[in-house]
Amino acid sequence: MKQRVQWWLVWGLALCLAVVVQTAFAKKKCETNYDNFGKAFMEQWCSACHTSAKKGPLARQGAPKGYDFDQVEVIKKDKGEILEWVIDKSKMPPGLTKPTDEEKAKLKTWLDCEY
């Protein structure tokens, strides 16, 4: 009986520690976030085409339907594709002018931290 009590005590303490650690990570504060970086980045580099305000392929300059980066939930869902096309492939935005390496690094920091 004594071993059983000790086992449950260890189990309970481990569970409490796991909850504390999870709570600490969940409350992590990102220095780079949507409000102080993400919104302005998306407006400058993405919203000319990737916005819910524009309908149809011509108005969106070919941007696929549903990739509306004026909506935070879409940014969160498409984080991987944003990073791939902006940083890895360097194909977004189309044209000669692209975000600087510093802006790209900050984009990655923001998306990885917040989402």
C-alpha positions in Angstrom: 0.0 0.0 0.0 2.8 2.4 0.8 4.4 1.9 -2.6 1.1 2.7 -4.3 0.8 6.0 -2.4 4.3 6.9 -3.3 3.6 6.1 -7.0 0.5 8.3 -7.1 2.4 11.1 -5.3 5.1 11.0 -7.9 2.6 10.8 -10.7 0.6 13.7 -9.3 3.8 15.8 -9.0 4.8 15.0 -12.5 1.4 16.0 -13.8 1.5 19.3 -11.9 5.0 20.0 -13.3 3.7 19.3 -16.8 0.8 21.7 -16.4 3.2 24.5 -15.1 5.6 24.0 -18.0 2.8 24.0 -20.6 1.3 27.1 -19.1 4.6 28.9 -19.1 5.1 28.1 -22.8 1.5 29.1 -23.7 2.1 32.5 -22.2 5.3 33.1 -24.1 5.4 36.7 -25.2 6.6 37.3 -28.7 8.6 40.5 -29.2 7.8 40.4 -32.9 4.0 40.0 -33.3 1.1 40.8 -35.7 0.5 44.2 -34.1 4.1 45.5 -34.2 5.3 43.9 -37.4 3.0 41.3 -39.1 0.2 43.6 -40.1 2.4 46.2 -41.7 4.5 43.5 -43.5 1.4 41.9 -44.9 0.0 45.2 -46.0 3.3 46.3 -47.7 4.2 43.1 -49.4 1.1 40.9 -49.7 -2.2 42.7 -49.6 -2.0 44.1 -53.1 -3.1 40.6 -54.3 -3.7 38.5 -51.2 -6.7 40.3 -49.7 -10.4 39.4 -49.1 -11.3 42.9 -50.5 -10.4 41.8 -54.1 -12.5 39.2 -55.9 -11.5 37.3 -59.1 -8.2 36.3 -60.6 -7.7 39.6 -62.5 -8.2 41.8 -59.4 -6.1 39.5 -57.3 -3.4 39.4 -60.0 -3.5 35.6 -60.0 -3.4 35.1 -56.2 -5.4 32.0 -55.4 -8.8 32.4 -53.8 -8.7 32.0 -50.0 -5.1 33.2 -49.6 -6.3 36.4 -47.9 -3.5 37.6 -45.7 -5.6 40.4 -44.2 -7.1 37.7 -42.0 -5.0 36.5 -39.1 -6.5 33.0 -39.2 -5.5 32.6 -42.8 -1.9 33.7 -42.0 -1.8 31.2 -39.2 -3.1 28.4 -41.4 -0.8 29.2 -44.3 2.3 30.0 -42.3 4.4 27.3 -43.9 3.5 28.4 -47.4 4.2 32.0 -46.7 7.6 31.1 -45.4 8.3 28.8 -48.3 7.3 31.4 -51.0 8.8 34.5 -49.4 12.0 33.1 -47.9 12.8 29.7 -49.3 11.8 30.2 -52.9 12.0 34.1 -52.9 9.1 34.2 -55.4 6.8 36.4 -53.4 6.0 39.1 -53.9 6.4 38.8 -57.7 8.5 41.5 -59.4 11.9 42.9 -58.8 11.3 44.5 -55.3 11.4 42.0 -52.5 11.6 42.2 -48.7 15.1 42.7 -47.4 16.9 39.8 -45.7 16.3 41.6 -42.4 12.6 41.8 -43.1 12.5 38.1 -44.1 14.3 37.1 -40.9 11.8 39.2 -38.9 8.9 37.5 -40.8 10.2 34.1 -39.9 10.7 35.1 -36.3 7.1 36.5 -36.1 5.4 33.5 -37.7 7.4 31.0 -35.7 6.8 32.7 -32.4 3.2 33.7 -32.7 1.9 30.8 -34.7 
